[in-house]
Amino acid sequence: MFHCPGCAEDHAITVKASDVPGPVWTFNGDAARPTFQPSILVTAPCWEPPVTAANWAEWQRAPWEQKQVDHICHSFVTDGRIQFLGDCTHALAGQTIDLPEWGQP
């Protein structure tokens, strides 16, 4: 797992063959400067505009129309850096940053 600052959540990948179904990534074995291959694509359905704790009471009084959209995080993790690809739907799309220490936001 690694923390993704673009999504503000953790992403988990499988790095060795196991009885867990789904894709498997290679790992260079370096916990300080990891590299995973191939790219990591995470999609999650979300509702826009969102209902949050800050606007919950307003939404209860007058619910607004929402539509379901896919949030996308697509990246390469190479030598301890995250390269966010251009198809990401978060603010770090197109940027490369250092991988945060585990437990750090």
N, C-alpha and C positions, 0 to 999 in steps of 0.2 A: 504494500500500500504506500501511497504517497499523498501528501496534502496538495491539492490544486488551489492556488490562490485565485485563479480565474473563476472557478465555480464556488469557492469557499466551502469545499467539502473534500473528503478523501476519495481517491480512486483506487480500486483494487484490481490487480491483474494476476493471472496464474502464470508462474514462471517455470513450471516443470509439468511434465505429463502426470496426470493423476486420474482418479475416477470422477473428477469434477468435469461436467460437460462444458464445452465452450472453447474459445480460442486459448492458445498458449503462446507466451512471449519468451524470447531468449533474454538472459540477464548476464551481464559481464562479471558478476560476483563481487563487485566493489560497492560496499554499502555507503561509502563516503561520496563516491562519484558514479552513481549507477547509470547504466545504459540498458534500455529495454528496446527490443526490436520485435515486430515492426511498430508502426505508429499505434497510438492508443486513441480510440474513438469512443467517446461516451455520449450517449443521447438520453434525454429525459423529457417526457411530455410535461408541459407546464401550461398554466392558464394565464392568459394576458387579457386585459391588465390584471395584475395579481390582487388577491385579497390578502392583506397583511394584518398583523396585530394593530398597526396604527390606523388602518381604515376599516376595521371590522364593523364597528358600530354604524358607520356611514353605509356600508354595504348592506347591513341588516335592514336599515330604514328604506333604502332604495337600491336594490341590487342592480348592478350594471351588467351589460352583456359581456361575456368573455368568449374567447376562442382558444382552442387548444393548439399550442405550437410546440415544436421540438427545440429544446435548448441543446446546443452541440458544443462539445469540447473535443478538439482533435489536436493531438500533440505528438512530438517525439521527445523522449527523455534520453539525452546523450551527455555523457561525462558530467552528470550532476546538474544539468541545465534542462529546463523545459522550453521547447520551441513550440509555441502555440501557432497553429496553422490558420490561414485566412478564413476558413469556413467556421471557426468558432463564433458563437453568438454572444460571448462575453467580452468585457472591455480589454482583455489581454490578447485578443486576436492579432496575429502578425508580430508579436513580441517574443523575445527570448529572455528568460529570467533564471536566476539560480533556484534550484530546488530547495524549498524551505526545509530546515531541520525538522525531523519528526516531532510533532507536538507543538510546533510553532505555526501560527496562522499566516 
